């Protein structure tokens, strides 16, 4: 049994940033419960040589996501602009060769973090009390146990543990909360329905990354960007790192339920074949390949996410009345009013959630 003033459920960006923000406010009496054995949630970067390649979200836009930009600067992280110079390719049909057209450049520019987005997770973790982060603890039940909330978690061996807190910050997708956690007393029906119908950002997506010794597509005046109605990838971008390794990545357009019936090897082969079709024979032998199917992540995707469109969701609501109104606050990206389903959404939702009077320093 462990007591804390605040319990944070989830150690992704929202959960770690919440702990970091609480410590800055002088609140050190918290615990983070994370179901996975690793941190990061939907942020995952794979290391290959000197480059960190993002298997989850890749970009942010500091020009208008100012709180996110401020945090990146505060953590001393290096950023660089997404490469978009050159023409893009369009695949309209399997009966036509790829069509070359003028590339699209984001304005304001899309920015990436050197070493991958996981560098931000590492930086936040280094700045909080690691003893307060408990991994391998999947929260299963929340029970009102005045004057506290009891959180019952379970480890991989099926052992259960109780934690007691005055307030709970939910740093996980609302649909996952509704499907995997039970509440006593029960959540209001309308709130439970709203959480159940809130799509989980990233959950239905899969990404493929191929790493090369050099960005050969740039020699052809191509940006590495492509759109395809043929697939399996529907949206492709340059994933290269400055002064590091060259890479391309794509979002698969194959629905999650269809992907579940195909082996990972078959998906990788189909993606590699598409890169050859688009960028030529130099794409045939990548130095390394990675695929990440978020729909297979039980701590990200619920059953309903298998049929989700993958669009950015409408903001979820925290309890505003009833027994849970003063006990429970959603701080994941889906609870953001301004940047729902973006990295910046987690920052926004945490900042708004910590404005709650009970989460301010005592005295």
NUMAR-837370 format. One record per residue (C-alpha): residue number from 1; residue in one letter; x, z, y. Coordinates in pm, 1 decimal. Each point is the difference from the previous one (the first is absolute). Layout:
N
@pos->NUM code->A xx->X zz->Z yy->Y .
...
//
This chain:
363
@pos->1 code->X xx->0.0 zz->0.0 yy->0.0 .
@pos->2 code->X xx->127.3 zz->-90.3 yy->343.7 .
@pos->3 code->X xx->-147.7 zz->79.0 yy->341.0 .
@pos->4 code->X xx->55.5 zz->-207.2 yy->312.5 .
@pos->5 code->X xx->-170.9 zz->-36.6 yy->331.8 .
@pos->6 code->X xx->-29.3 zz->-377.2 yy->-45.3 .
@pos->7 code->X xx->-2.6 zz->-209.2 yy->-317.6 .
@pos->8 code->X xx->84.7 zz->-370.0 yy->27.9 .
@pos->9 code->X xx->-118.5 zz->-218.1 yy->-288.8 .
@pos->10 code->X xx->233.1 zz->-298.5 yy->-29.5 .
@pos->11 code->X xx->364.3 zz->-63.3 yy->92.8 .
@pos->12 code->X xx->-20.7 zz->-351.5 yy->133.7 .
@pos->13 code->X xx->60.2 zz->-82.3 yy->365.1 .
@pos->14 code->X xx->-302.9 zz->198.9 yy->119.2 .
@pos->15 code->X xx->81.3 zz->311.1 yy->-202.7 .
@pos->16 code->X xx->368.5 zz->13.1 yy->92.0 .
@pos->17 code->X xx->-67.6 zz->-81.4 yy->364.3 .
@pos->18 code->X xx->-262.0 zz->276.4 yy->8.2 .
@pos->19 code->X xx->256.1 zz->250.7 yy->-130.6 .
@pos->20 code->X xx->257.3 zz->-125.6 yy->250.8 .
@pos->21 code->X xx->-252.5 zz->32.8 yy->283.9 .
@pos->22 code->X xx->-107.0 zz->348.3 yy->-110.8 .
@pos->23 code->X xx->360.1 zz->116.4 yy->-3.2 .
@pos->24 code->X xx->48.6 zz->-138.7 yy->350.6 .
@pos->25 code->X xx->-301.2 zz->208.5 yy->104.6 .
@pos->26 code->X xx->162.2 zz->308.5 yy->-151.0 .
@pos->27 code->X xx->-233.2 zz->6.0 yy->-302.3 .
@pos->28 code->X xx->212.5 zz->41.0 yy->-311.7 .
@pos->29 code->X xx->-257.6 zz->156.1 yy->-230.8 .
@pos->30 code->X xx->-110.5 zz->-308.2 yy->-193.0 .
@pos->31 code->X xx->28.5 zz->-155.8 yy->-344.6 .
@pos->32 code->X xx->-6.9 zz->-368.6 yy->-99.6 .
@pos->33 code->X xx->-149.0 zz->-88.1 yy->-339.2 .
@pos->34 code->X xx->95.9 zz->-346.0 yy->-125.5 .
@pos->35 code->X xx->-132.8 zz->-148.1 yy->-324.1 .
@pos->36 code->X xx->294.7 zz->-233.3 yy->-52.0 .
@pos->37 code->X xx->349.0 zz->114.2 yy->-88.1 .
@pos->38 code->X xx->130.3 zz->-203.3 yy->293.5 .
@pos->39 code->X xx->-90.2 zz->2.6 yy->368.8 .
@pos->40 code->X xx->-131.0 zz->-283.1 yy->211.9 .
@pos->41 code->X xx->-350.1 zz->-74.0 yy->-124.8 .
@pos->42 code->X xx->-67.2 zz->-362.6 yy->85.3 .
@pos->43 code->X xx->344.5 zz->-41.3 yy->154.4 .
@pos->44 code->X xx->245.2 zz->-119.6 yy->-261.4 .
@pos->45 code->X xx->328.4 zz->-181.4 yy->48.2 .
@pos->46 code->X xx->228.5 zz->-123.1 yy->-273.1 .
@pos->47 code->X xx->372.4 zz->6.4 yy->52.5 .
@pos->48 code->X xx->192.4 zz->-313.2 yy->-90.7 .
@pos->49 code->X xx->360.8 zz->-6.9 yy->112.1 .
@pos->50 code->X xx->5.6 zz->84.1 yy->370.1 .
@pos->51 code->X xx->-361.9 zz->-90.5 yy->69.7 .
@pos->52 code->X xx->-319.5 zz->202.4 yy->-28.7 .
@pos->53 code->X xx->-297.4 zz->-225.4 yy->-77.0 .
@pos->54 code->X xx->-351.2 zz->124.9 yy->63.3 .
@pos->55 code->X xx->-240.9 zz->0.6 yy->-293.2 .
@pos->56 code->X xx->-269.8 zz->148.0 yy->220.7 .
@pos->57 code->X xx->-54.8 zz->-45.5 yy->375.2 .
@pos->58 code->X xx->280.4 zz->-176.3 yy->186.0 .
@pos->59 code->X xx->-80.7 zz->-19.8 yy->370.9 .
@pos->60 code->X xx->-105.5 zz->184.1 yy->309.2 .
@pos->61 code->X xx->-61.2 zz->-113.9 yy->358.1 .
@pos->62 code->X xx->167.0 zz->234.8 yy->251.0 .
@pos->63 code->X xx->-141.3 zz->-185.6 yy->299.5 .
@pos->64 code->X xx->-344.1 zz->150.0 yy->-63.5 .
@pos->65 code->X xx->57.0 zz->251.2 yy->-282.0 .
@pos->66 code->X xx->182.3 zz->226.5 yy->240.7 .
@pos->67 code->X xx->-23.8 zz->328.4 yy->-192.8 .
@pos->68 code->X xx->149.2 zz->-168.8 yy->-304.8 .
@pos->69 code->X xx->275.9 zz->-149.0 yy->214.8 .
@pos->70 code->X xx->71.5 zz->339.9 yy->153.9 .
@pos->71 code->X xx->36.8 zz->155.9 yy->-345.6 .
@pos->72 code->X xx->234.2 zz->-275.8 yy->-119.4 .
@pos->73 code->X xx->218.7 zz->58.1 yy->306.7 .
@pos->74 code->X xx->-15.5 zz->377.6 yy->-43.1 .
@pos->75 code->X xx->119.6 zz->-32.0 yy->-359.0 .
@pos->76 code->X xx->287.6 zz->-222.3 yy->111.3 .
@pos->77 code->X xx->-103.2 zz->-291.8 yy->-220.2 .
@pos->78 code->X xx->132.8 zz->-349.6 yy->62.2 .
@pos->79 code->X xx->-255.5 zz->-278.8 yy->32.5 .
@pos->80 code->X xx->14.1 zz->-377.7 yy->-0.3 .
@pos->81 code->X xx->-241.7 zz->-283.6 yy->67.7 .
@pos->82 code->X xx->-169.3 zz->-185.1 yy->-283.4 .
@pos->83 code->X xx->161.1 zz->-343.2 yy->-39.1 .
@pos->84 code->X xx->-252.2 zz->-269.8 yy->95.2 .
@pos->85 code->X xx->219.2 zz->-281.3 yy->135.6 .
@pos->86 code->X xx->-77.8 zz->-344.2 yy->-137.6 .
@pos->87 code->X xx->-282.7 zz->-186.2 yy->-167.6 .
@pos->88 code->X xx->-241.1 zz->144.5 yy->-253.9 .
@pos->89 code->X xx->-141.3 zz->-157.3 yy->-315.9 .
@pos->90 code->X xx->-361.2 zz->-49.8 yy->-104.4 .
@pos->91 code->X xx->-123.4 zz->-57.8 yy->-355.2 .
@pos->92 code->X xx->-351.3 zz->-135.8 yy->26.7 .
@pos->93 code->X xx->-44.3 zz->-117.6 yy->-358.3 .
@pos->94 code->X xx->185.1 zz->-38.6 yy->-327.9 .
@pos->95 code->X xx->-35.6 zz->-377.6 yy->36.9 .
@pos->96 code->X xx->194.4 zz->-13.3 yy->326.9 .
@pos->97 code->X xx->360.8 zz->85.9 yy->80.6 .
@pos->98 code->X xx->56.3 zz->289.4 yy->243.7 .
@pos->99 code->X xx->-66.2 zz->-96.5 yy->358.8 .
@pos->100 code->X xx->248.1 zz->90.9 yy->269.9 .
@pos->101 code->X xx->-142.3 zz->116.1 yy->331.0 .
@pos->102 code->X xx->101.0 zz->188.3 yy->310.6 .
@pos->103 code->X xx->65.6 zz->366.5 yy->-68.6 .
@pos->104 code->X xx->-196.6 zz->291.3 yy->136.9 .
@pos->105 code->X xx->182.7 zz->265.7 yy->200.6 .
@pos->106 code->X xx->-157.9 zz->341.5 yy->51.0 .
@pos->107 code->X xx->-31.4 zz->117.4 yy->356.5 .
@pos->108 code->X xx->80.4 zz->282.5 yy->42.5 .
@pos->109 code->X xx->254.0 zz->-30.2 yy->-281.3 .
@pos->110 code->X xx->-31.6 zz->162.2 yy->-340.6 .
@pos->111 code->X xx->279.1 zz->253.7 yy->-50.7 .
@pos->112 code->X xx->160.9 zz->133.0 yy->-316.3 .
@pos->113 code->X xx->216.2 zz->303.8 yy->-67.8 .
@pos->114 code->X xx->357.1 zz->-46.6 yy->-120.5 .
@pos->115 code->X xx->32.6 zz->116.9 yy->-358.3 .
@pos->116 code->X xx->-374.5 zz->-41.7 yy->-56.4 .
@pos->117 code->X xx->-297.4 zz->211.4 yy->103.5 .
@pos->118 code->X xx->108.4 zz->265.4 yy->-247.5 .
@pos->119 code->X xx->276.0 zz->88.1 yy->248.3 .
@pos->120 code->X xx->-274.9 zz->162.1 yy->207.0 .
@pos->121 code->X xx->-114.4 zz->207.8 yy->-298.9 .
@pos->122 code->X xx->358.2 zz->116.5 yy->-59.7 .
@pos->123 code->X xx->48.0 zz->84.0 yy->366.9 .
@pos->124 code->X xx->-319.0 zz->208.7 yy->17.6 .
@pos->125 code->X xx->78.1 zz->181.8 yy->-324.1 .
@pos->126 code->X xx->346.3 zz->95.8 yy->128.4 .
@pos->127 code->X xx->-160.4 zz->161.9 yy->304.4 .
@pos->128 code->X xx->-247.7 zz->227.6 yy->-178.3 .
@pos->129 code->X xx->33.6 zz->294.6 yy->-238.5 .
@pos->130 code->X xx->39.3 zz->-169.5 yy->-338.3 .
@pos->131 code->X xx->-94.1 zz->323.0 yy->-179.1 .
@pos->132 code->X xx->-354.0 zz->-48.3 yy->131.3 .
@pos->133 code->X xx->-36.8 zz->-340.7 yy->-167.9 .
@pos->134 code->X xx->-131.4 zz->23.4 yy->-355.9 .
@pos->135 code->X xx->3.1 zz->-325.7 yy->-197.0 .
@pos->136 code->X xx->-176.0 zz->-70.9 yy->-328.4 .
@pos->137 code->X xx->-300.3 zz->202.5 yy->118.2 .
@pos->138 code->X xx->-322.2 zz->-202.3 yy->-9.3 .
@pos->139 code->X xx->-274.5 zz->187.1 yy->185.1 .
@pos->140 code->X xx->-318.5 zz->-3.6 yy->-207.8 .
@pos->141 code->X xx->-234.7 zz->257.2 yy->156.5 .
@pos->142 code->X xx->-65.9 zz->148.7 yy->343.0 .
@pos->143 code->X xx->-204.9 zz->318.8 yy->-3.0 .
@pos->144 code->X xx->-115.2 zz->213.2 yy->287.3 .
@pos->145 code->X xx->138.6 zz->345.8 yy->-63.9 .
@pos->146 code->X xx->-50.9 zz->190.0 yy->324.8 .
@pos->147 code->X xx->198.3 zz->49.4 yy->207.5 .
@pos->148 code->X xx->200.7 zz->-281.7 yy->-161.6 .
@pos->149 code->X xx->-34.9 zz->-334.7 yy->-173.0 .
@pos->150 code->X xx->129.1 zz->-0.5 yy->-356.6 .
@pos->151 code->X xx->176.5 zz->-319.0 yy->-105.5 .
@pos->152 code->X xx->40.0 zz->-39.5 yy->-373.4 .
@pos->153 code->X xx->275.9 zz->-242.2 yy->-98.7 .
@pos->154 code->X xx->114.7 zz->-134.3 yy->-335.2 .
@pos->155 code->X xx->343.1 zz->-112.3 yy->-115.9 .
@pos->156 code->X xx->89.4 zz->-267.0 yy->-255.7 .
@pos->157 code->X xx->-19.9 zz->255.4 yy->-283.1 .
@pos->158 code->X xx->-356.3 zz->90.0 yy->90.5 .
@pos->159 code->X xx->93.8 zz->341.4 yy->138.7 .
@pos->160 code->X xx->-207.8 zz->112.2 yy->297.6 .
@pos->161 code->X xx->104.8 zz->189.1 yy->310.2 .
@pos->162 code->X xx->-193.6 zz->159.5 yy->283.6 .
@pos->163 code->X xx->97.6 zz->-19.2 yy->367.2 .
@pos->164 code->X xx->-189.2 zz->169.2 yy->281.5 .
@pos->165 code->X xx->-8.5 zz->-125.1 yy->358.9 .
@pos->166 code->X xx->-201.8 zz->49.3 yy->316.5 .
@pos->167 code->X xx->-19.4 zz->-373.6 yy->67.0 .
@pos->168 code->X xx->53.6 zz->-314.9 yy->-207.7 .
@pos->169 code->X xx->140.5 zz->-327.4 yy->132.6 .
@pos->170 code->X xx->-89.9 zz->-296.4 yy->-221.5 .
@pos->171 code->X xx->287.7 zz->-248.7 yy->14.2 .
@pos->172 code->X xx->-139.1 zz->-228.3 yy->-268.2 .
@pos->173 code->X xx->-255.6 zz->-282.4 yy->-2.2 .
@pos->174 code->X xx->-361.0 zz->121.1 yy->41.0 .
@pos->175 code->X xx->-122.2 zz->-207.0 yy->-295.2 .
@pos->176 code->X xx->262.8 zz->163.7 yy->-220.4 .
@pos->177 code->X xx->-99.3 zz->343.2 yy->130.4 .
@pos->178 code->X xx->-364.0 zz->-65.8 yy->-84.1 .
@pos->179 code->X xx->74.8 zz->-134.9 yy->-347.1 .
@pos->180 code->X xx->272.1 zz->240.7 yy->-114.3 .
@pos->181 code->X xx->-77.1 zz->331.9 yy->169.0 .
@pos->182 code->X xx->-298.0 zz->228.4 yy->-47.6 .
@pos->183 code->X xx->-127.8 zz->225.7 yy->276.7 .
@pos->184 code->X xx->-178.5 zz->332.7 yy->-19.8 .
@pos->185 code->X xx->-228.5 zz->4.4 yy->186.5 .
@pos->186 code->X xx->-54.8 zz->-374.0 yy->-28.2 .
@pos->187 code->X xx->72.2 zz->-232.7 yy->288.1 .
@pos->188 code->X xx->-306.4 zz->-116.2 yy->196.0 .
@pos->189 code->X xx->-144.4 zz->-302.6 yy->-181.6 .
@pos->190 code->X xx->34.7 zz->-232.2 yy->298.5 .
@pos->191 code->X xx->365.0 zz->93.8 yy->51.8 .
@pos->192 code->X xx->80.5 zz->-45.4 yy->-369.0 .
@pos->193 code->X xx->-168.5 zz->-341.6 yy->10.6 .
@pos->194 code->X xx->197.8 zz->-101.9 yy->307.1 .
@pos->195 code->X xx->329.5 zz->100.2 yy->-162.3 .
@pos->196 code->X xx->-95.1 zz->-182.7 yy->-319.5 .
@pos->197 code->X xx->-72.2 zz->-319.3 yy->195.0 .
@pos->198 code->X xx->318.2 zz->14.2 yy->211.1 .
@pos->199 code->X xx->242.5 zz->-258.1 yy->-136.3 .
@pos->200 code->X xx->350.4 zz->128.0 yy->-69.5 .
@pos->201 code->X xx->268.1 zz->-181.8 yy->194.6 .
@pos->202 code->X xx->255.2 zz->-170.8 yy->-233.0 .
@pos->203 code->X xx->-189.0 zz->103.5 yy->-315.5 .
@pos->204 code->X xx->-112.5 zz->-346.5 yy->-120.7 .
@pos->205 code->X xx->326.2 zz->-172.8 yy->97.4 .
@pos->206 code->X xx->307.5 zz->-106.9 yy->-191.5 .
@pos->207 code->X xx->331.6 zz->-117.8 yy->145.5 .
@pos->208 code->X xx->277.8 zz->-209.7 yy->-149.6 .
@pos->209 code->X xx->352.9 zz->-1.6 yy->143.0 .
@pos->210 code->X xx->284.8 zz->-234.1 yy->-91.8 .
@pos->211 code->X xx->352.4 zz->74.9 yy->124.0 .
@pos->212 code->X xx->256.7 zz->-278.3 yy->55.0 .
@pos->213 code->X xx->364.0 zz->-21.1 yy->103.0 .
@pos->214 code->X xx->-91.7 zz->-179.5 yy->322.3 .
@pos->215 code->X xx->-313.4 zz->-108.7 yy->192.2 .
@pos->216 code->X xx->24.0 zz->-365.5 yy->-101.7 .
@pos->217 code->X xx->-347.4 zz->-82.6 yy->137.2 .
@pos->218 code->X xx->128.3 zz->56.6 yy->350.4 .
@pos->219 code->X xx->244.9 zz->-290.5 yy->-49.9 .
@pos->220 code->X xx->-310.4 zz->-220.0 yy->-28.3 .
@pos->221 code->X xx->-140.8 zz->131.5 yy->328.0 .
@pos->222 code->X xx->-257.6 zz->210.4 yy->-185.0 .
@pos->223 code->X xx->-104.0 zz->351.6 yy->96.4 .
@pos->224 code->X xx->-69.3 zz->102.6 yy->-358.8 .
@pos->225 code->X xx->-366.7 zz->36.2 yy->85.9 .
@pos->226 code->X xx->-265.7 zz->-176.2 yy->-205.3 .
@pos->227 code->X xx->-372.3 zz->6.2 yy->-70.6 .
@pos->228 code->X xx->-140.1 zz->-123.5 yy->-327.6 .
@pos->229 code->X xx->-338.6 zz->-83.4 yy->-145.3 .
@pos->230 code->X xx->173.7 zz->-65.6 yy->-333.9 .
@pos->231 code->X xx->169.4 zz->332.7 yy->-69.5 .
@pos->232 code->X xx->69.0 zz->229.2 yy->-160.4 .
@pos->233 code->X xx->128.3 zz->116.3 yy->339.9 .
@pos->234 code->X xx->-218.4 zz->-73.0 yy->301.0 .
@pos->235 code->X xx->220.8 zz->132.3 yy->281.9 .
@pos->236 code->X xx->380.8 zz->-19.9 yy->0.2 .
@pos->237 code->X xx->264.3 zz->126.8 yy->244.3 .
@pos->238 code->X xx->374.5 zz->29.8 yy->45.7 .
@pos->239 code->X xx->108.6 zz->348.0 yy->-114.6 .
@pos->240 code->X xx->371.2 zz->-31.7 yy->80.1 .
@pos->241 code->X xx->196.2 zz->281.9 yy->156.4 .
@pos->242 code->X xx->240.5 zz->-47.2 yy->292.8 .
@pos->243 code->X xx->352.6 zz->-27.3 yy->-130.4 .
@pos->244 code->X xx->-126.3 zz->76.5 yy->-348.7 .
@pos->245 code->X xx->-167.1 zz->-195.3 yy->-274.9 .
@pos->246 code->X xx->-245.1 zz->-284.6 yy->28.6 .
@pos->247 code->X xx->-347.9 zz->31.9 yy->-147.5 .
@pos->248 code->X xx->-349.7 zz->-143.6 yy->-3.1 .
@pos->249 code->X xx->-315.3 zz->192.5 yy->-78.9 .
@pos->250 code->X xx->-362.8 zz->-87.5 yy->-55.2 .
@pos->251 code->X xx->-338.1 zz->166.8 yy->-38.3 .
@pos->252 code->X xx->-175.0 zz->-107.3 yy->-319.2 .
@pos->253 code->X xx->-349.6 zz->-140.1 yy->42.4 .
@pos->254 code->X xx->-89.4 zz->51.3 yy->-366.3 .
@pos->255 code->X xx->-271.9 zz->269.1 yy->-15.4 .
@pos->256 code->X xx->105.5 zz->336.8 yy->-139.1 .
@pos->257 code->X xx->-229.7 zz->-19.1 yy->-303.5 .
@pos->258 code->X xx->148.8 zz->-338.8 yy->-92.5 .
@pos->259 code->X xx->357.9 zz->125.5 yy->49.8 .
@pos->260 code->X xx->-72.9 zz->283.8 yy->-238.8 .
@pos->261 code->X xx->-41.0 zz->-252.8 yy->-281.7 .
@pos->262 code->X xx->332.6 zz->-174.3 yy->69.1 .
@pos->263 code->X xx->343.8 zz->137.9 yy->-81.5 .
@pos->264 code->X xx->241.3 zz->84.6 yy->279.6 .
@pos->265 code->X xx->244.6 zz->-254.2 yy->-141.2 .
@pos->266 code->X xx->-262.2 zz->-276.6 yy->23.6 .
@pos->267 code->X xx->-79.7 zz->93.1 yy->360.0 .
@pos->268 code->X xx->368.3 zz->-0.7 yy->96.8 .
@pos->269 code->X xx->50.6 zz->-339.4 yy->-164.0 .
@pos->270 code->X xx->-302.0 zz->-146.3 yy->181.9 .
@pos->271 code->X xx->121.7 zz->136.8 yy->333.8 .
@pos->272 code->X xx->351.6 zz->-135.1 yy->-52.2 .
@pos->273 code->X xx->-145.1 zz->-340.0 yy->-90.9 .
@pos->274 code->X xx->-197.7 zz->1.8 yy->324.4 .
@pos->275 code->X xx->313.3 zz->73.0 yy->204.5 .
@pos->276 code->X xx->172.6 zz->-297.0 yy->-167.0 .
@pos->277 code->X xx->-302.0 zz->-216.2 yy->79.3 .
@pos->278 code->X xx->13.4 zz->105.0 yy->363.5 .
@pos->279 code->X xx->368.7 zz->45.9 yy->78.0 .
@pos->280 code->X xx->179.1 zz->-208.5 yy->-262.1 .
@pos->281 code->X xx->227.5 zz->51.3 yy->-298.7 .
@pos->282 code->X xx->218.6 zz->258.5 yy->176.8 .
@pos->283 code->X xx->-286.3 zz->246.5 yy->-48.8 .
@pos->284 code->X xx->17.8 zz->-41.3 yy->-377.4 .
@pos->285 code->X xx->263.8 zz->265.0 yy->-67.6 .
@pos->286 code->X xx->-45.0 zz->306.2 yy->222.1 .
@pos->287 code->X xx->256.1 zz->278.0 yy->-25.8 .
@pos->288 code->X xx->-279.5 zz->247.7 yy->-62.7 .
@pos->289 code->X xx->-378.9 zz->12.3 yy->-6.2 .
@pos->290 code->X xx->-253.3 zz->276.8 yy->55.6 .
@pos->291 code->X xx->-374.3 zz->23.0 yy->-29.2 .
@pos->292 code->X xx->-220.4 zz->288.5 yy->106.9 .
@pos->293 code->X xx->-367.0 zz->9.4 yy->-94.3 .
@pos->294 code->X xx->-164.3 zz->276.4 yy->202.0 .
@pos->295 code->X xx->-325.6 zz->-36.9 yy->-191.6 .
@pos->296 code->X xx->177.9 zz->151.5 yy->-302.7 .
@pos->297 code->X xx->103.6 zz->309.4 yy->193.4 .
@pos->298 code->X xx->-238.1 zz->277.7 yy->-103.0 .
@pos->299 code->X xx->100.8 zz->206.0 yy->302.7 .
@pos->300 code->X xx->-88.2 zz->-288.4 yy->234.4 .
@pos->301 code->X xx->-285.2 zz->-201.7 yy->-146.8 .
@pos->302 code->X xx->-341.4 zz->108.1 yy->-127.3 .
@pos->303 code->X xx->-220.6 zz->-216.1 yy->-223.2 .
@pos->304 code->X xx->-188.8 zz->-142.7 yy->298.7 .
@pos->305 code->X xx->328.4 zz->-119.7 yy->152.5 .
@pos->306 code->X xx->41.1 zz->-249.0 yy->-286.0 .
@pos->307 code->X xx->-281.1 zz->-203.4 yy->159.6 .
@pos->308 code->X xx->92.4 zz->62.7 yy->362.9 .
@pos->309 code->X xx->69.5 zz->-284.5 yy->242.7 .
@pos->310 code->X xx->310.5 zz->175.0 yy->130.6 .
@pos->311 code->X xx->-115.3 zz->-21.7 yy->361.7 .
@pos->312 code->X xx->75.3 zz->282.7 yy->240.0 .
@pos->313 code->X xx->-276.6 zz->259.6 yy->-41.2 .
@pos->314 code->X xx->-231.7 zz->162.7 yy->250.8 .
@pos->315 code->X xx->115.3 zz->352.2 yy->97.7 .
@pos->316 code->X xx->-99.4 zz->282.6 yy->-231.4 .
@pos->317 code->X xx->-151.8 zz->317.9 yy->140.8 .
@pos->318 code->X xx->109.6 zz->359.7 yy->-48.6 .
@pos->319 code->X xx->-269.8 zz->264.3 yy->-66.2 .
@pos->320 code->X xx->-177.2 zz->84.0 yy->327.1 .
@pos->321 code->X xx->-259.9 zz->241.2 yy->-133.7 .
@pos->322 code->X xx->-61.8 zz->220.5 yy->-301.0 .
@pos->323 code->X xx->238.2 zz->221.1 yy->-194.0 .
@pos->324 code->X xx->298.6 zz->-236.3 yy->21.3 .
@pos->325 code->X xx->-15.7 zz->-75.8 yy->373.7 .
@pos->326 code->X xx->261.6 zz->258.1 yy->97.9 .
@pos->327 code->X xx->203.6 zz->-25.4 yy->-317.1 .
@pos->328 code->X xx->75.7 zz->-365.8 yy->-64.8 .
@pos->329 code->X xx->154.2 zz->-276.8 yy->211.5 .
@pos->330 code->X xx->84.8 zz->-354.4 yy->-110.3 .
@pos->331 code->X xx->337.8 zz->-121.2 yy->129.5 .
@pos->332 code->X xx->74.0 zz->-309.6 yy->-210.7 .
@pos->333 code->X xx->4.3 zz->-346.9 yy->154.0 .
@pos->334 code->X xx->-366.4 zz->-58.4 yy->-92.5 .
@pos->335 code->X xx->-98.2 zz->285.5 yy->235.3 .
@pos->336 code->X xx->162.4 zz->-162.7 yy->303.2 .
@pos->337 code->X xx->-238.1 zz->-113.9 yy->272.5 .
@pos->338 code->X xx->242.9 zz->-250.6 yy->147.4 .
@pos->339 code->X xx->229.4 zz->-136.3 yy->-273.6 .
@pos->340 code->X xx->-198.8 zz->42.0 yy->-320.9 .
@pos->341 code->X xx->197.5 zz->-136.2 yy->-293.8 .
@pos->342 code->X xx->335.3 zz->-24.1 yy->176.8 .
@pos->343 code->X xx->307.0 zz->222.1 yy->-4.0 .
@pos->344 code->X xx->-79.2 zz->89.9 yy->359.6 .
@pos->345 code->X xx->-342.4 zz->112.3 yy->-120.8 .
@pos->346 code->X xx->158.0 zz->289.2 yy->-189.5 .
@pos->347 code->X xx->180.9 zz->110.3 yy->317.1 .
@pos->348 code->X xx->-318.1 zz->-30.0 yy->206.2 .
@pos->349 code->X xx->-213.3 zz->188.6 yy->-252.9 .
@pos->350 code->X xx->251.8 zz->284.1 yy->-24.9 .
@pos->351 code->X xx->30.2 zz->31.7 yy->377.6 .
@pos->352 code->X xx->-377.6 zz->15.5 yy->36.7 .
@pos->353 code->X xx->-39.3 zz->236.8 yy->-295.5 .
@pos->354 code->X xx->254.9 zz->247.8 yy->133.2 .
@pos->355 code->X xx->-189.3 zz->27.7 yy->327.1 .
@pos->356 code->X xx->-248.6 zz->216.4 yy->-190.0 .
@pos->357 code->X xx->4.3 zz->352.8 yy->144.6 .
@pos->358 code->X xx->77.1 zz->173.5 yy->-330.3 .
@pos->359 code->X xx->312.9 zz->-210.9 yy->-43.3 .
@pos->360 code->X xx->154.5 zz->109.0 yy->328.1 .
@pos->361 code->X xx->275.6 zz->264.5 yy->5.6 .
@pos->362 code->X xx->-124.7 zz->361.3 yy->-20.5 .
@pos->363 code->X xx->14.8 zz->209.9 yy->315.8 .
//
